């Protein structure tokens, strides 16, 4: 019989302290990302199960649903998480929220959690899904992809998902701005390295320009390459817009990647002595409360957050209870016209 791999073995293999392995397993922020990747790879290769997991294996299965979230600082997810927690607890299950860092592989994290917590189901919230079928087959509990992007290489018919079409809805907003007569539409975008909804919304922007016979202009696609700054924050919108206006690039409208970013964009415009929508029309994405209560109210794409969250949990529990093998739904969003846009 093979000897069981211990935490000391993993530490020896990686040339690190046992405490470092423990920090990697527990997703502690105080660890070098490269070291963490090396440790997680060794854990996978040597089939190491942490001690608390080994104890859990002897117990009866827990009724735990894990929500793995990429972009936890994005306020858009707040209302979804409330619905998840309420609906999961109503069914007498335990709600487990686990943050996944941008540079982490969410499936690797899920596989480790599945062993540790004896999960009954998993919700992948946010991010961009581009994992191989072989890798996804390693997950032995039902899972659903919610509100993130899904790569074209993935056959969506094989997996459960709930989302809006970020490409289509972004196209809808930019097409609306073009139809108002705007020929110079800037985008407060995610950095090119962002392989999530940021990329899909950028592609929608570009396609809308193309269909309106407006040439692509790289000087109008603005972003910050600052890994310390959350790309869905007001600060991000504020800093990017300040740079855009200071650069002297001519534009009459700005499309922000999210409503939070749009609010930061508005503040930067006001600070530079400009007016909305007289000098710049501003549009956001998500349909958060702040877009309505901000002054001027922000034209946005409203996602049906509550419905999407409830549908996510319904599909997941239908799979857990054996009612369906998989389920998928793409929700329509709504273009809500506020006071922040005008025609030319």
VEXBATOR-220825 format. One record per residue (C-alpha): x, y, z; residue number from 1. Coordinates in Angstrom, 3 decimals, padded with zeros to 6 digits. Example, Ala and Ser with C-alpha at 12.3 -4.5 7.8 and 13.67 -1.06 7.14 Angstrom:
BEGIN
<east = 012.300	north = -004.500	up = 007.800	n = 1> $
<east = 013.670	north = -001.060	up = 007.140	n = 2> $
# end
This chain:
BEGIN
<east = 000.000	north = 000.000	up = 000.000	n = 1> $
<east = 001.346	north = 003.454	up = -000.963	n = 2> $
<east = 002.316	north = 005.801	up = 001.830	n = 3> $
<east = 000.132	north = 008.875	up = 002.237	n = 4> $
<east = 001.743	north = 012.142	up = 001.195	n = 5> $
<east = 002.108	north = 014.557	up = 004.123	n = 6> $
<east = 002.391	north = 018.333	up = 004.311	n = 7> $
<east = 006.076	north = 017.857	up = 005.203	n = 8> $
<east = 006.572	north = 015.944	up = 001.944	n = 9> $
<east = 005.063	north = 018.810	up = -000.059	n = 10> $
<east = 007.258	north = 021.327	up = 001.804	n = 11> $
<east = 010.375	north = 019.222	up = 001.081	n = 12> $
<east = 009.480	north = 018.792	up = -002.615	n = 13> $
<east = 008.996	north = 022.562	up = -003.032	n = 14> $
<east = 011.908	north = 023.579	up = -000.821	n = 15> $
<east = 009.739	north = 025.716	up = 001.455	n = 16> $
<east = 008.604	north = 025.733	up = 005.072	n = 17> $
<east = 005.537	north = 023.769	up = 006.208	n = 18> $
<east = 003.933	north = 027.095	up = 007.185	n = 19> $
<east = 004.315	north = 028.309	up = 003.582	n = 20> $
<east = 002.474	north = 025.233	up = 002.291	n = 21> $
<east = -000.257	north = 025.887	up = 004.843	n = 22> $
<east = -000.601	north = 029.500	up = 003.668	n = 23> $
<east = -000.914	north = 028.331	up = 000.063	n = 24> $
<east = -003.629	north = 025.800	up = 000.958	n = 25> $
<east = -005.585	north = 028.371	up = 002.959	n = 26> $
<east = -005.396	north = 031.004	up = 000.210	n = 27> $
<east = -003.441	north = 033.389	up = 002.450	n = 28> $
<east = -002.540	north = 036.671	up = 000.696	n = 29> $
<east = 000.920	north = 036.771	up = 002.305	n = 30> $
<east = 002.640	north = 034.405	up = -000.146	n = 31> $
<east = 004.570	north = 034.843	up = -003.383	n = 32> $
<east = 002.262	north = 033.929	up = -006.331	n = 33> $
<east = 004.982	north = 031.856	up = -008.054	n = 34> $
<east = 005.650	north = 029.908	up = -004.850	n = 35> $
<east = 001.941	north = 029.330	up = -004.399	n = 36> $
<east = 001.602	north = 028.032	up = -007.970	n = 37> $
<east = 004.535	north = 025.650	up = -007.414	n = 38> $
<east = 002.997	north = 024.351	up = -004.165	n = 39> $
<east = -000.476	north = 023.867	up = -005.677	n = 40> $
<east = 001.066	north = 021.984	up = -008.591	n = 41> $
<east = 002.952	north = 019.688	up = -006.215	n = 42> $
<east = -000.240	north = 019.067	up = -004.212	n = 43> $
<east = -002.035	north = 018.079	up = -007.398	n = 44> $
<east = 000.767	north = 015.846	up = -008.717	n = 45> $
<east = 001.194	north = 013.986	up = -005.435	n = 46> $
<east = -002.531	north = 013.755	up = -004.606	n = 47> $
<east = -001.993	north = 015.373	up = -001.232	n = 48> $
<east = -005.131	north = 015.810	up = 000.900	n = 49> $
<east = -004.705	north = 018.194	up = 003.873	n = 50> $
<east = -005.140	north = 016.642	up = 007.321	n = 51> $
<east = -008.448	north = 018.345	up = 008.017	n = 52> $
<east = -009.663	north = 016.964	up = 004.670	n = 53> $
<east = -008.626	north = 013.459	up = 005.636	n = 54> $
<east = -010.674	north = 013.796	up = 008.819	n = 55> $
<east = -013.604	north = 015.153	up = 006.844	n = 56> $
<east = -013.507	north = 012.131	up = 004.545	n = 57> $
<east = -014.439	north = 009.937	up = 007.514	n = 58> $
<east = -017.450	north = 012.065	up = 008.319	n = 59> $
<east = -020.736	north = 012.092	up = 006.527	n = 60> $
<east = -020.975	north = 014.462	up = 003.585	n = 61> $
<east = -021.584	north = 018.105	up = 004.398	n = 62> $
<east = -024.332	north = 020.119	up = 002.741	n = 63> $
<east = -022.059	north = 022.910	up = 001.555	n = 64> $
<east = -022.374	north = 024.996	up = -001.600	n = 65> $
<east = -019.242	north = 026.935	up = -002.507	n = 66> $
<east = -019.386	north = 030.194	up = -004.438	n = 67> $
<east = -015.982	north = 030.893	up = -006.001	n = 68> $
<east = -015.804	north = 034.527	up = -006.975	n = 69> $
<east = -013.370	north = 036.399	up = -009.194	n = 70> $
<east = -013.672	north = 040.172	up = -008.821	n = 71> $
<east = -015.064	north = 040.262	up = -005.288	n = 72> $
<east = -014.508	north = 044.028	up = -005.158	n = 73> $
<east = -016.956	north = 044.542	up = -008.045	n = 74> $
<east = -020.096	north = 045.995	up = -006.336	n = 75> $
<east = -022.243	north = 044.381	up = -009.035	n = 76> $
<east = -021.812	north = 041.028	up = -007.288	n = 77> $
<east = -023.105	north = 042.246	up = -003.898	n = 78> $
<east = -026.796	north = 041.766	up = -004.665	n = 79> $
<east = -026.141	north = 038.394	up = -006.299	n = 80> $
<east = -024.295	north = 037.147	up = -003.232	n = 81> $
<east = -027.187	north = 038.167	up = -000.981	n = 82> $
<east = -029.600	north = 036.101	up = -003.079	n = 83> $
<east = -027.181	north = 033.153	up = -003.189	n = 84> $
<east = -026.784	north = 033.151	up = 000.582	n = 85> $
<east = -030.532	north = 033.460	up = 001.260	n = 86> $
<east = -031.594	north = 030.795	up = -001.241	n = 87> $
<east = -028.877	north = 028.337	up = -000.223	n = 88> $
<east = -029.669	north = 028.703	up = 003.478	n = 89> $
<east = -033.418	north = 028.345	up = 002.803	n = 90> $
<east = -032.617	north = 024.886	up = 001.478	n = 91> $
<east = -030.765	north = 024.083	up = 004.727	n = 92> $
<east = -027.384	north = 024.105	up = 003.019	n = 93> $
<east = -024.243	north = 025.916	up = 004.131	n = 94> $
<east = -023.102	north = 028.888	up = 002.031	n = 95> $
<east = -019.322	north = 029.098	up = 001.545	n = 96> $
<east = -017.878	north = 032.169	up = -000.190	n = 97> $
<east = -014.318	north = 031.799	up = -001.473	n = 98> $
<east = -012.355	north = 034.522	up = -003.232	n = 99> $
<east = -010.252	north = 033.517	up = -006.240	n = 100> $
<east = -007.401	north = 035.870	up = -007.138	n = 101> $
<east = -007.164	north = 037.112	up = -010.726	n = 102> $
<east = -004.031	north = 035.055	up = -011.421	n = 103> $
<east = -005.439	north = 031.886	up = -009.838	n = 104> $
<east = -006.988	north = 028.933	up = -011.637	n = 105> $
<east = -010.532	north = 028.669	up = -010.269	n = 106> $
<east = -010.851	north = 024.980	up = -011.170	n = 107> $
<east = -007.701	north = 024.112	up = -009.204	n = 108> $
<east = -009.119	north = 026.035	up = -006.241	n = 109> $
<east = -012.457	north = 024.222	up = -006.645	n = 110> $
<east = -010.795	north = 020.799	up = -006.739	n = 111> $
<east = -008.990	north = 021.503	up = -003.476	n = 112> $
<east = -012.150	north = 022.841	up = -001.826	n = 113> $
<east = -014.120	north = 019.840	up = -003.047	n = 114> $
<east = -011.736	north = 017.554	up = -001.140	n = 115> $
<east = -011.497	north = 019.758	up = 001.941	n = 116> $
<east = -015.131	north = 020.705	up = 002.408	n = 117> $
<east = -016.957	north = 017.717	up = 000.849	n = 118> $
<east = -018.957	north = 020.123	up = -001.330	n = 119> $
<east = -022.385	north = 019.347	up = -002.792	n = 120> $
<east = -022.197	north = 022.009	up = -005.512	n = 121> $
<east = -020.148	north = 024.901	up = -006.865	n = 122> $
<east = -020.999	north = 028.289	up = -008.365	n = 123> $
<east = -018.230	north = 029.937	up = -010.396	n = 124> $
<east = -019.024	north = 033.653	up = -010.253	n = 125> $
<east = -017.329	north = 036.121	up = -012.590	n = 126> $
<east = -014.037	north = 035.556	up = -014.379	n = 127> $
<east = -013.481	north = 034.059	up = -017.812	n = 128> $
<east = -013.900	north = 030.321	up = -018.323	n = 129> $
<east = -011.511	north = 028.696	up = -020.800	n = 130> $
<east = -010.664	north = 025.357	up = -019.192	n = 131> $
<east = -010.314	north = 022.083	up = -021.072	n = 132> $
<east = -013.050	north = 019.462	up = -020.943	n = 133> $
<east = -010.537	north = 017.048	up = -019.437	n = 134> $
<east = -009.863	north = 019.421	up = -016.553	n = 135> $
<east = -013.538	north = 020.161	up = -015.894	n = 136> $
<east = -014.277	north = 016.428	up = -015.736	n = 137> $
<east = -012.121	north = 016.254	up = -012.598	n = 138> $
<east = -014.903	north = 018.068	up = -010.725	n = 139> $
<east = -017.184	north = 015.392	up = -009.298	n = 140> $
<east = -019.996	north = 017.634	up = -008.007	n = 141> $
<east = -022.500	north = 019.726	up = -009.998	n = 142> $
<east = -021.257	north = 023.201	up = -010.910	n = 143> $
<east = -022.589	north = 026.223	up = -012.758	n = 144> $
<east = -020.913	north = 029.222	up = -014.400	n = 145> $
<east = -022.628	north = 032.501	up = -013.468	n = 146> $
<east = -022.196	north = 035.979	up = -015.038	n = 147> $
<east = -018.640	north = 035.377	up = -016.270	n = 148> $
<east = -017.325	north = 035.086	up = -019.789	n = 149> $
<east = -017.059	north = 031.699	up = -021.502	n = 150> $
<east = -014.393	north = 031.063	up = -024.124	n = 151> $
<east = -015.389	north = 030.103	up = -027.655	n = 152> $
<east = -013.341	north = 026.905	up = -027.219	n = 153> $
<east = -015.833	north = 025.658	up = -024.614	n = 154> $
<east = -018.941	north = 023.833	up = -025.786	n = 155> $
<east = -021.577	north = 025.612	up = -023.682	n = 156> $
<east = -024.101	north = 022.833	up = -024.355	n = 157> $
<east = -022.063	north = 020.558	up = -022.087	n = 158> $
<east = -022.130	north = 022.845	up = -019.043	n = 159> $
<east = -024.571	north = 024.818	up = -016.920	n = 160> $
<east = -024.463	north = 028.601	up = -017.080	n = 161> $
<east = -026.408	north = 031.789	up = -016.360	n = 162> $
<east = -025.315	north = 035.075	up = -017.927	n = 163> $
<east = -026.042	north = 037.969	up = -020.215	n = 164> $
<east = -024.316	north = 038.240	up = -023.572	n = 165> $
<east = -021.652	north = 040.824	up = -022.669	n = 166> $
<east = -020.589	north = 041.203	up = -026.290	n = 167> $
<east = -024.148	north = 041.819	up = -027.509	n = 168> $
<east = -025.096	north = 044.173	up = -024.674	n = 169> $
<east = -021.895	north = 046.201	up = -025.044	n = 170> $
<east = -022.595	north = 046.409	up = -028.775	n = 171> $
<east = -026.116	north = 047.644	up = -027.985	n = 172> $
<east = -024.830	north = 050.500	up = -025.835	n = 173> $
<east = -022.126	north = 051.681	up = -028.228	n = 174> $
<east = -024.482	north = 051.389	up = -031.199	n = 175> $
<east = -026.909	north = 053.606	up = -029.251	n = 176> $
<east = -024.178	north = 056.241	up = -028.765	n = 177> $
<east = -023.274	north = 056.082	up = -032.454	n = 178> $
<east = -026.937	north = 056.479	up = -033.445	n = 179> $
<east = -027.038	north = 059.629	up = -031.279	n = 180> $
<east = -024.453	north = 061.008	up = -033.695	n = 181> $
<east = -021.249	north = 060.398	up = -031.717	n = 182> $
<east = -018.311	north = 059.664	up = -034.033	n = 183> $
<east = -015.596	north = 059.810	up = -031.368	n = 184> $
<east = -016.555	north = 057.314	up = -028.638	n = 185> $
<east = -013.850	north = 056.503	up = -026.091	n = 186> $
<east = -013.925	north = 053.352	up = -023.984	n = 187> $
<east = -012.726	north = 053.234	up = -020.386	n = 188> $
<east = -011.653	north = 049.638	up = -020.786	n = 189> $
<east = -009.948	north = 046.813	up = -018.929	n = 190> $
<east = -006.238	north = 046.207	up = -019.647	n = 191> $
<east = -005.541	north = 043.869	up = -022.620	n = 192> $
<east = -004.436	north = 041.132	up = -020.193	n = 193> $
<east = -008.007	north = 040.931	up = -018.834	n = 194> $
<east = -009.544	north = 037.753	up = -020.244	n = 195> $
<east = -012.939	north = 038.161	up = -018.620	n = 196> $
<east = -015.985	north = 040.276	up = -019.366	n = 197> $
<east = -013.635	north = 043.194	up = -020.046	n = 198> $
<east = -012.522	north = 041.562	up = -023.274	n = 199> $
<east = -016.084	north = 040.732	up = -024.365	n = 200> $
<east = -017.285	north = 044.282	up = -023.732	n = 201> $
<east = -014.330	north = 045.685	up = -025.679	n = 202> $
<east = -015.142	north = 043.415	up = -028.619	n = 203> $
<east = -018.774	north = 044.588	up = -028.543	n = 204> $
<east = -017.561	north = 048.211	up = -028.591	n = 205> $
<east = -015.313	north = 047.582	up = -031.584	n = 206> $
<east = -017.979	north = 045.741	up = -033.568	n = 207> $
<east = -020.521	north = 048.529	up = -032.990	n = 208> $
<east = -018.021	north = 051.097	up = -034.281	n = 209> $
<east = -017.313	north = 048.951	up = -037.337	n = 210> $
<east = -021.012	north = 048.495	up = -038.154	n = 211> $
<east = -021.479	north = 052.264	up = -037.878	n = 212> $
<east = -018.549	north = 052.811	up = -040.297	n = 213> $
<east = -016.392	north = 054.431	up = -037.626	n = 214> $
<east = -012.706	north = 053.400	up = -037.838	n = 215> $
<east = -010.972	north = 051.907	up = -034.810	n = 216> $
<east = -008.784	north = 054.433	up = -033.009	n = 217> $
<east = -006.404	north = 052.995	up = -030.396	n = 218> $
<east = -006.071	north = 056.419	up = -028.738	n = 219> $
<east = -009.736	north = 056.130	up = -027.703	n = 220> $
<east = -009.309	north = 052.761	up = -025.940	n = 221> $
<east = -008.040	north = 053.764	up = -022.513	n = 222> $
<east = -006.900	north = 051.684	up = -019.554	n = 223> $
<east = -004.339	north = 051.494	up = -016.760	n = 224> $
<east = -001.727	north = 048.757	up = -016.437	n = 225> $
<east = -001.759	north = 048.883	up = -012.650	n = 226> $
<east = -002.151	north = 045.478	up = -011.003	n = 227> $
<east = -002.806	north = 047.097	up = -007.622	n = 228> $
<east = -005.954	north = 048.839	up = -008.856	n = 229> $
<east = -009.324	north = 047.139	up = -009.245	n = 230> $
<east = -010.531	north = 047.693	up = -012.811	n = 231> $
<east = -014.190	north = 047.851	up = -011.700	n = 232> $
<east = -013.601	north = 050.645	up = -009.176	n = 233> $
<east = -014.545	north = 054.320	up = -009.226	n = 234> $
<east = -010.870	north = 055.172	up = -008.730	n = 235> $
<east = -009.965	north = 053.288	up = -011.903	n = 236> $
<east = -012.522	north = 055.268	up = -013.930	n = 237> $
<east = -011.347	north = 058.502	up = -012.338	n = 238> $
<east = -007.646	north = 057.939	up = -013.070	n = 239> $
<east = -008.142	north = 056.688	up = -016.644	n = 240> $
<east = -010.470	north = 059.574	up = -017.530	n = 241> $
<east = -008.085	north = 062.181	up = -016.097	n = 242> $
<east = -005.360	north = 060.790	up = -018.359	n = 243> $
<east = -007.708	north = 060.720	up = -021.352	n = 244> $
<east = -008.774	north = 064.355	up = -020.997	n = 245> $
<east = -005.236	north = 065.553	up = -020.191	n = 246> $
<east = -003.949	north = 063.833	up = -023.355	n = 247> $
<east = -006.072	north = 066.163	up = -025.493	n = 248> $
<east = -007.604	north = 063.303	up = -027.476	n = 249> $
<east = -010.842	north = 064.433	up = -029.075	n = 250> $
<east = -014.001	north = 062.543	up = -028.071	n = 251> $
<east = -017.645	north = 063.392	up = -027.410	n = 252> $
<east = -018.744	north = 060.233	up = -025.575	n = 253> $
<east = -017.219	north = 057.719	up = -023.152	n = 254> $
<east = -018.369	north = 054.158	up = -022.562	n = 255> $
<east = -017.210	north = 052.825	up = -019.185	n = 256> $
<east = -016.750	north = 049.112	up = -018.539	n = 257> $
<east = -019.071	north = 049.306	up = -015.492	n = 258> $
<east = -021.289	north = 051.751	up = -013.622	n = 259> $
<east = -018.732	north = 052.143	up = -010.825	n = 260> $
<east = -016.100	north = 053.076	up = -013.388	n = 261> $
<east = -018.597	north = 055.501	up = -014.994	n = 262> $
<east = -019.042	north = 057.328	up = -011.663	n = 263> $
<east = -015.263	north = 057.784	up = -011.415	n = 264> $
<east = -015.283	north = 059.020	up = -015.014	n = 265> $
<east = -017.949	north = 061.609	up = -014.175	n = 266> $
<east = -015.960	north = 062.927	up = -011.201	n = 267> $
<east = -012.832	north = 063.371	up = -013.326	n = 268> $
<east = -014.831	north = 065.266	up = -015.973	n = 269> $
<east = -016.355	north = 067.633	up = -013.406	n = 270> $
<east = -012.943	north = 068.251	up = -011.804	n = 271> $
<east = -011.544	north = 069.216	up = -015.218	n = 272> $
<east = -014.239	north = 071.895	up = -015.465	n = 273> $
<east = -016.350	north = 070.052	up = -018.052	n = 274> $
<east = -020.057	north = 069.217	up = -018.069	n = 275> $
<east = -022.125	north = 066.062	up = -018.636	n = 276> $
<east = -023.707	north = 065.597	up = -021.131	n = 277> $
<east = -022.900	north = 069.006	up = -022.669	n = 278> $
<east = -019.186	north = 068.258	up = -023.156	n = 279> $
<east = -019.213	north = 064.459	up = -022.862	n = 280> $
<east = -021.933	north = 061.830	up = -022.956	n = 281> $
<east = -021.252	north = 059.043	up = -020.444	n = 282> $
<east = -022.536	north = 055.454	up = -020.512	n = 283> $
<east = -021.975	north = 052.582	up = -018.095	n = 284> $
<east = -022.806	north = 048.900	up = -017.789	n = 285> $
<east = -024.546	north = 046.752	up = -015.109	n = 286> $
<east = -027.572	north = 048.775	up = -013.995	n = 287> $
<east = -026.470	north = 049.245	up = -010.403	n = 288> $
<east = -028.459	north = 051.486	up = -008.032	n = 289> $
<east = -025.729	north = 054.105	up = -008.159	n = 290> $
<east = -026.380	north = 054.716	up = -011.870	n = 291> $
<east = -029.938	north = 055.824	up = -011.014	n = 292> $
<east = -029.186	north = 057.864	up = -007.880	n = 293> $
<east = -026.073	north = 059.577	up = -009.233	n = 294> $
<east = -026.549	north = 063.053	up = -010.708	n = 295> $
<east = -026.828	north = 063.147	up = -013.633	n = 296> $
<east = -028.333	north = 059.650	up = -013.774	n = 297> $
<east = -026.145	north = 057.405	up = -015.923	n = 298> $
<east = -027.263	north = 055.709	up = -019.126	n = 299> $
<east = -026.494	north = 052.031	up = -018.589	n = 300> $
<east = -027.154	north = 048.408	up = -019.469	n = 301> $
<east = -029.225	north = 046.941	up = -016.651	n = 302> $
<east = -028.633	north = 043.257	up = -015.921	n = 303> $
<east = -031.503	north = 041.410	up = -014.175	n = 304> $
<east = -029.353	north = 040.615	up = -011.142	n = 305> $
<east = -031.991	north = 039.086	up = -008.870	n = 306> $
<east = -033.415	north = 036.855	up = -011.603	n = 307> $
<east = -029.961	north = 035.709	up = -012.672	n = 308> $
<east = -028.971	north = 034.850	up = -009.106	n = 309> $
<east = -032.174	north = 032.912	up = -008.436	n = 310> $
<east = -031.895	north = 031.021	up = -011.725	n = 311> $
<east = -028.280	north = 030.107	up = -010.914	n = 312> $
<east = -029.294	north = 028.477	up = -007.609	n = 313> $
<east = -032.375	north = 026.822	up = -009.136	n = 314> $
<east = -030.347	north = 025.149	up = -011.885	n = 315> $
<east = -027.634	north = 024.075	up = -009.436	n = 316> $
<east = -030.128	north = 022.425	up = -007.045	n = 317> $
<east = -032.012	north = 020.803	up = -009.923	n = 318> $
<east = -028.691	north = 019.155	up = -010.832	n = 319> $
<east = -027.927	north = 018.207	up = -007.223	n = 320> $
<east = -031.378	north = 016.607	up = -006.904	n = 321> $
<east = -031.023	north = 014.736	up = -010.187	n = 322> $
<east = -033.879	north = 016.568	up = -011.934	n = 323> $
<east = -031.643	north = 017.697	up = -014.811	n = 324> $
<east = -028.186	north = 016.867	up = -016.079	n = 325> $
<east = -027.401	north = 020.477	up = -016.961	n = 326> $
<east = -029.133	north = 023.786	up = -017.687	n = 327> $
<east = -028.244	north = 027.085	up = -019.291	n = 328> $
<east = -029.863	north = 030.467	up = -019.673	n = 329> $
<east = -028.796	north = 033.737	up = -021.280	n = 330> $
<east = -030.762	north = 036.691	up = -019.925	n = 331> $
<east = -031.663	north = 039.792	up = -021.902	n = 332> $
<east = -030.418	north = 043.048	up = -020.404	n = 333> $
<east = -032.104	north = 046.429	up = -020.771	n = 334> $
<east = -030.703	north = 049.699	up = -022.085	n = 335> $
<east = -031.767	north = 052.336	up = -019.550	n = 336> $
<east = -031.400	north = 055.905	up = -020.805	n = 337> $
<east = -030.362	north = 058.373	up = -018.116	n = 338> $
<east = -029.431	north = 062.065	up = -018.113	n = 339> $
<east = -025.755	north = 061.465	up = -018.918	n = 340> $
<east = -026.147	north = 061.100	up = -022.704	n = 341> $
<east = -027.381	north = 063.418	up = -025.455	n = 342> $
<east = -027.488	north = 063.475	up = -029.221	n = 343> $
<east = -025.002	north = 065.500	up = -031.247	n = 344> $
# end
